[in-house]
Amino acid sequence: MSAVPGGVTVVKCGGVVALDPAALCADVAALRGAGHQVVVVHGGSADIDRLAERLGVVTRHLTAPDGVTARFTDQAAIELLTMALAGVTKPRLVTALQSAGVPAIGLTGLDGGLLRARRKAVQRAVLDGRTVVVRDNHGGRLTGVDHRLLCALLADSYVPVVSPPALAEHGLPVNVDADRVAAAVAAALHASTVVFLTSVPGVLADPADRGSVLPVCPVAPAGPPPYTGRGIGLKLVAAREALAGGVRPPAVTARRRADPVRRAPRGPAAAEGPHPTAGRCAAPRWNAVTLCRVVTATGERALPA
């Protein structure tokens, strides 16, 4: 793949962002016009919940011992998730991108074995103050991204639109967290940056106060994230994983602003120069640092073309 001026930008959206993607799509079109390659990774919690209500499927969320809350995925839930993401959220995003002049191709992690995972059939959760074991889990931990398919699409000027589920070792689908998928995709492509769009202004010191956005959120190299409210915990875990994978400091930013991706605050590169393995998709890879400084949404500096 020939070099591009802006490298690869990975954008994660989901939930209410995926319900109204007009601003995101216009931003992706502008980024491509400025010479950037873009991969969109999405979840779709709102669509999953709506479909569950229509079909009468009861959904559950569990809180892990580290305080991070995530969807519990039993057999019914993995079928529901696949229907919602592949049949509702992804077509909405792909058609909106096409309408914005962006040639988009929708993929789940099953297509071409794009996302590989290891199933976690047993999960620990905190219920009524006690740590318990929950079985029949069809969720998993992401173990690999096949970058070749994404690089081939990017080389042909397409924008891949990627979502769970992933393919587990037993050949069946498992749910994986879309934020962590975005981090893994960014690392696999040696992306220049990854931006997590969220319905809140950024990382909040106080989840009840939308004005308490942190300019920079230090995250330890291991252990639980420092903040978990309003669904931010997994985004911080994913941001740490992206940085450890060689991506420059990620941004967690609000989707309600104009140009949500281009105006996402950018941190400095994590090293002075490119990683020796740079060039998988002709984008620079930056060395990781031991303390992740996640840049949040207070800055208003536009991404240079």
Buried (B, 14 or more C-beta within 10 A) or exposed (E): BEEBEBBBBBBBBBBBBBBEBEBBBBBBBBBBEBEBBBBBBBBBBBBBBBBBEEEEBEBEEBBBEEEBBBBBBBEBBBBBBBBBBBEBBBEBBBBBBEEBEBEBBBBBBBBBBBBBBBBBEEBEBBEEEEEEEBEEBBBBBBBBBBBEBBBBBBEEEBBBBBBBBBBBEEEBBBBBBBBBBBBBBBBBBBBBBBBBBBBBBBBBEEBEEEEEBBEBBEBEEEEBBBBBBBBBBBBBBBBBBBBBBBBBBBBBBBBBBEBBBBBBBBBEBBBEEBBEEBBBBBBBBBBBEEEBBBBBBBBEEEBEE
